Amino acid sequence: MSAEHRRRPLPGEPVGKKLAERVLRVDHAGEYGAKRIYEGQLAVLGDSPSGAAIREMAAAEAEHLAWFEKELVARHVRPTALHPFWHVAGYALGAATAMLGPKAAMACTVAVEEAIDEHYQIQEAALGESEPELKDAIERFHADELQHRDTALAHDAQSAPDYRALKGAIKQGVRTAIWLAERI
């Protein structure tokens, strides 16, 4: 969905401070989940040729996570109540895809980043000009996430066994995680 198609919130959607809180909560959860995915992948593939690319992407996610953690504290926003679940689920997803091989690990990154691309586009449109610092951070992080997707594609993600099915399942899982983290 392009940013132009979603300028006004739907009835019942948060606006203003409540929107910013939701954005911070869900994006913090996403960055924490990404950190855990990469930790799981590195536990399996850390010494492989793919390990360097995974470490580089993980470092960017750590920077994003640190920014969101600082903002949660500064704005007195609680993290998602599902944080313990993301701790386990993120690591398990990373380790499981890495056990399928480096191409499957990269397919996981493509799936996650495609879902995040959609998510960030919606957030950027919803925030408009109401939260310039938050929107600026999301735009910067969005560019990094697209770079991660491109890195994964360059590492032959599309050659993973059952790429389309694997990518589709992970992408749907990420969309569900986003929906839950926005609300819980």
C-alpha positions, 0 to 999 in steps of 0.5 A: 500500500503506498503512502498516498493511499492512507492519509486519514486514519480510519475510525478507531485508529489512534492519532497524535500521542496514542499513534506515536506510542503505538508506533514506538511499541510495535517498532521496538518489538520488531527491532527486538525480534530482528535482533533475536532472528539474527542471533539465532541465525548466527548461532548456526551460521556465524562461522559460514561465509554468510555470517559476515553479512548477517553480522552486518545486518544485525549491527544495524538492527541493534542501532535501531533497537537502541534508538527505540529503547531510548524513546520508550523510556523518554516517552514513558511508553511500555513495550509490548506485553508479548516481549517474552514471546518475541524473545523465543520466537525470533531466535527460533525463527532465525535458528530454524531458517539457518538450519535449512541453510544460508539461502533459507536464512536469507529468504527469512530476511527477504520475507521480514524486510518485505513485510517491514517495508509495507509496515513502515510505508503505512506508519510514515503516511499515518504520522504525516508531520505530527512526529517529525523526529519519529518519522525521520528515524523510521525513514532512516531505518526503512532505508536500512531494512530495504538494504537488508532485503537487497543484501539477502537477495544478493546472497541468493535468497531466491534459491532457497528450497521452497522459497515462495512458500517459506517467504510467504509463511514468514511474511504472514507471520511477521504481519501477524506479529505486527498486528499483535504488537500494536495492540498488546 
